[in-house]
Amino acid sequence: MSLSDLQSNRYRVKLTREDVLKKANRTVVLDLASQGRLVSEQFEEDLPGAGRIPFETRYHYRDDFHHGQVPSRSETLCGESGETALGKTTTL
């Protein structure tokens, strides 16, 4: 990946992790401009009676919370459109 590719993607990189036990892939987005912190994860789960459901977890950071290295909040969304919020977590 070239420097111009990184700049056009706002220094974010997508990586795919393969879970051999679940036979599933998980895509993670890292922000290289902020020391490689995790921005989001996308994955699918097999749910009985519902089939494969896509999920996305987004991580939010604040500079005044652990110097921006620990997510201050995360939210997990479900479905193709990502409109259904399953949960929001705020770190104290």
N, C-alpha and C positions, 0 to 999 in steps of 0.2 A: 504494500500500500504506500503510495507516494504522499508527500507533504501536501500537495494540492488536493488529493483525495480526502485527507484528514480535514483540511480546512473547509472543504465543501460540505462535509458531514459534521461540522462544528466539533471536530476532534472526538467524535463518538465512533466506537467500533462495535460491530455485532459479532458475537461468537456463538457457536452452537455446541452444546454439551450433550453427549449421548448417555442416557441412563440404560445400561445393559440389562439390569434386572427388570425394569418396567417396560423395556423396549419402546422408549419414548425419547424425544429430543426436547431440549430446553434451550431457548435462545435468550442470551443475556446481552444487554447493551452497557458498555463501559464508557465513562467520560474520561478520556485521557488528559483533558485540560485540567481536571481536578484530581490528579494522582490516581486515576483508574477506578474511581468509585462507581459502584453499581447504580445504574439509572433505572433499568426495568428488566423484567423477566417475562417471557412468553412461553407457555407450555399447554399441553392438552392432557386431559384425564379421561379415562374410561369410567363412566358412571353407569351402574346397572339400570337398564330400562331407558337410558337417555343417549347412549352412544358416547362418542368422543366430544367433549366440551372444551372449547378454548378458554384459557385464563390469561390474564396479564396482571402482574404486580408492578406498580410504579413506586419508586422511592423518592422522597422529597427531603432536601437538605437545607439547613440554615447555617450561616457562618457563625452565628452566636451560640450554636449548640455543638459542643465537642469539636470546635474548630471546623465544622462542616464535613467531618470524616464519618460520622455516625448518622444514619437517617433519623430525622426528627419525626417523620410521618411516613406511612406507607398505605397504599390502598390496593385492594385486589378486585379486579373487574372480571366479569364473566360474559361469555357470548361473543358472537361475531362482531357486533357493533361496539362492544365494551361498555354498554350503557348500564348494565346491572352491576351495582356495587355489592360485593359480598362482604367486605369488611374494611374498616379503616383502623389503623393502629397508630397511636401517638406515643412516642417515647418520652418518658419523664426525666 
